[in-house]
Amino acid sequence: MNMITFMLTLSTTLAIILTTLNFWLAQMNPESEKLSPYECGFDPLGSARLPFSIRFFLVAILFLLFDLEIALLLPLPWATQLQSPIHTLTWTAIILSLLTLGLIYEWTQGGLEWAE
């Protein structure tokens, strides 16, 4: 038996066993409180459609920007093996400096402050 067949058989068997245990051991007796739309214990006081603060979106966009920066910089160790690593490192330094300047600008303008 080769390794791929063994792993497929093992994972299928384990999934079937765990699914069977879940259906066998789970308690399936829902109560009226459990079936009600609000499980927190009280009725909602206001509208659920309140707008988010613009600062929430600003922090979310900054997070995505710096997360994208990391994704762009991940291939950098392999890019240093190219014929001209100085070219790659120059572009990396330009990207990092632009993002750092943008972060400093947002910080000095108070864009990262939650309370004023």
C-alpha positions in Angstrom: 0.0 0.0 0.0 1.6 3.3 -1.0 1.6 6.4 1.2 -1.1 8.3 -0.7 -3.6 5.5 -0.5 -2.8 5.1 3.2 -3.3 8.8 3.9 -6.6 9.0 2.0 -7.9 5.9 3.8 -6.8 7.2 7.2 -8.3 10.7 6.7 -11.6 9.3 5.3 -11.9 6.8 8.2 -11.1 9.5 10.7 -13.7 11.9 9.2 -16.4 9.2 9.2 -15.6 8.3 12.8 -15.7 11.9 14.0 -18.9 12.7 12.1 -20.6 9.6 13.6 -19.5 10.6 17.1 -20.8 14.1 16.6 -24.3 12.9 15.6 -24.3 10.3 18.3 -23.1 12.4 21.2 -24.7 15.8 20.4 -27.8 16.8 22.3 -30.7 17.6 19.9 -33.4 19.0 22.1 -33.8 22.7 21.2 -35.7 24.9 23.6 -37.9 27.9 22.9 -35.2 30.2 24.3 -32.6 28.6 22.1 -34.7 29.0 19.0 -35.5 32.7 19.7 -33.6 35.2 17.5 -32.0 37.0 20.5 -30.1 34.6 22.8 -28.5 37.4 24.9 -31.4 37.6 27.3 -33.0 40.9 26.5 -34.7 42.5 23.5 -32.7 44.9 21.4 -32.8 48.5 22.5 -32.0 50.3 19.3 -31.6 49.8 15.7 -29.1 47.2 14.4 -28.4 49.4 11.4 -26.2 52.0 13.1 -23.3 53.3 10.9 -19.7 52.4 11.7 -17.3 55.1 12.5 -15.1 56.2 9.7 -12.1 55.6 11.9 -12.9 51.9 11.9 -12.7 51.8 8.1 -9.4 53.8 8.2 -7.8 51.3 10.5 -9.1 48.4 8.4 -7.7 50.0 5.2 -4.4 50.6 6.9 -4.3 47.0 8.1 -5.0 45.7 4.6 -2.3 48.0 3.2 0.4 46.7 5.5 -0.8 43.2 5.0 -0.5 43.6 1.3 3.0 45.1 1.9 4.0 41.9 3.6 2.6 39.8 0.8 4.6 41.9 -1.7 7.8 41.5 0.3 7.6 37.7 0.8 9.4 36.8 -2.5 12.2 39.2 -1.6 14.7 36.6 -0.3 14.4 34.7 -3.6 14.6 37.9 -5.6 18.0 38.6 -4.2 19.3 35.6 -6.2 18.5 37.4 -9.5 21.2 38.8 -11.8 20.6 42.4 -10.5 19.6 42.2 -6.8 20.4 45.9 -6.3 17.4 46.8 -8.6 15.1 44.6 -6.5 16.4 46.0 -3.2 16.0 49.6 -4.6 12.3 49.0 -5.4 11.8 47.4 -2.0 13.3 50.4 -0.3 11.1 52.7 -2.3 7.9 50.8 -1.3 8.9 50.6 2.3 9.8 54.3 2.5 6.4 55.3 0.8 4.5 53.2 3.3 6.4 54.5 6.2 5.9 58.1 5.1 2.2 57.4 4.8 2.0 55.9 8.2 3.9 58.8 9.7 1.5 61.2 8.0 -1.6 59.4 9.3 0.0 59.3 12.8 0.8 63.0 12.9 -2.7 64.0 11.5 -4.3 62.0 14.3 -6.0 59.5 12.0 -5.0 56.5 14.3 -6.6 58.1 17.4 -9.8 56.4 18.5 -10.9 59.1 20.9 -10.4 62.9 20.4 
